[in-house]
Amino acid sequence: MSDVFEAVRDALVTVMEVEPGTVTRETRLVEDLRCDSIALVEIAEILEECLPGLRIDDPDLDDMRTVGDAVDYAEARL
């Protein structure tokens, strides 16, 4: 498990109040976790704090459908 995946999972656990074991790369942010735009922004802010050097552009949040998408996005920008 990568550090980036753990950071994304931990942010989701904090914001969406889900159990860590329920979050996988295939977990869908909207359909499975019920993330809305406000939750996605909160998650992005947490990730930017946890992963120095990461900057997430708000328009890019719309393209993140799964946890794996978020992990890949972050890894590509670190």
ZAVO-129517 format. One record per residue (C-alpha): z, y, x; residue in one letter; residue number from 0. Coordinates in steps of 0.25 Angstrom, whole numbers. Example, Ala and Ser with C-alpha at 12.3 -4.5 7.8 and 13.67 -1.06 7.14 Angstrom:
<rec <31; -18; 49>; "A"; 0>,
<rec <29; -4; 55>; "S"; 1>,
# end
This chain:
<rec <0; 0; 0>; "M"; 0>,
<rec <-4; 13; 6>; "S"; 1>,
<rec <5; 25; 7>; "D"; 2>,
<rec <-5; 33; -1>; "V"; 3>,
<rec <-4; 23; -13>; "F"; 4>,
<rec <11; 23; -12>; "E"; 5>,
<rec <11; 39; -13>; "A"; 6>,
<rec <2; 38; -25>; "V"; 7>,
<rec <10; 27; -31>; "R"; 8>,
<rec <23; 35; -29>; "D"; 9>,
<rec <18; 48; -35>; "A"; 10>,
<rec <13; 40; -47>; "L"; 11>,
<rec <27; 34; -48>; "V"; 12>,
<rec <34; 47; -47>; "T"; 13>,
<rec <24; 55; -57>; "V"; 14>,
<rec <21; 44; -67>; "M"; 15>,
<rec <34; 36; -66>; "E"; 16>,
<rec <28; 23; -65>; "V"; 17>,
<rec <32; 11; -57>; "E"; 18>,
<rec <27; 10; -43>; "P"; 19>,
<rec <22; -5; -45>; "G"; 20>,
<rec <13; -1; -56>; "T"; 21>,
<rec <5; 8; -48>; "V"; 22>,
<rec <-7; 2; -41>; "T"; 23>,
<rec <-20; 8; -35>; "R"; 24>,
<rec <-27; 3; -48>; "E"; 25>,
<rec <-17; 11; -57>; "T"; 26>,
<rec <-24; 21; -65>; "R"; 27>,
<rec <-18; 35; -65>; "L"; 28>,
<rec <-21; 39; -79>; "V"; 29>,
<rec <-23; 26; -87>; "E"; 30>,
<rec <-11; 18; -81>; "D"; 31>,
<rec <-1; 29; -76>; "L"; 32>,
<rec <-5; 40; -86>; "R"; 33>,
<rec <-6; 51; -76>; "C"; 34>,
<rec <-11; 64; -81>; "D"; 35>,
<rec <-16; 76; -73>; "S"; 36>,
<rec <-2; 82; -71>; "I"; 37>,
<rec <3; 68; -66>; "A"; 38>,
<rec <-9; 67; -56>; "L"; 39>,
<rec <-6; 81; -51>; "V"; 40>,
<rec <9; 77; -48>; "E"; 41>,
<rec <5; 64; -42>; "I"; 42>,
<rec <-5; 72; -33>; "A"; 43>,
<rec <6; 82; -29>; "E"; 44>,
<rec <15; 71; -25>; "I"; 45>,
<rec <4; 64; -17>; "L"; 46>,
<rec <1; 77; -9>; "E"; 47>,
<rec <16; 78; -6>; "E"; 48>,
<rec <17; 63; -1>; "C"; 49>,
<rec <4; 62; 6>; "L"; 50>,
<rec <3; 74; 16>; "P"; 51>,
<rec <-11; 79; 17>; "G"; 52>,
<rec <-16; 74; 3>; "L"; 53>,
<rec <-22; 85; -6>; "R"; 54>,
<rec <-26; 80; -20>; "I"; 55>,
<rec <-36; 89; -27>; "D"; 56>,
<rec <-32; 90; -42>; "D"; 57>,
<rec <-47; 87; -46>; "P"; 58>,
<rec <-46; 74; -38>; "D"; 59>,
<rec <-35; 69; -47>; "L"; 60>,
<rec <-45; 66; -58>; "D"; 61>,
<rec <-52; 56; -50>; "D"; 62>,
<rec <-40; 48; -47>; "M"; 63>,
<rec <-40; 37; -57>; "R"; 64>,
<rec <-31; 26; -50>; "T"; 65>,
<rec <-20; 26; -40>; "V"; 66>,
<rec <-30; 20; -30>; "G"; 67>,
<rec <-39; 33; -32>; "D"; 68>,
<rec <-27; 42; -29>; "A"; 69>,
<rec <-23; 33; -17>; "V"; 70>,
<rec <-38; 33; -12>; "D"; 71>,
<rec <-39; 49; -14>; "Y"; 72>,
<rec <-26; 51; -6>; "A"; 73>,
<rec <-30; 42; 5>; "E"; 74>,
<rec <-43; 48; 7>; "A"; 75>,
<rec <-37; 62; 8>; "R"; 76>,
<rec <-26; 59; 18>; "L"; 77>,
# end
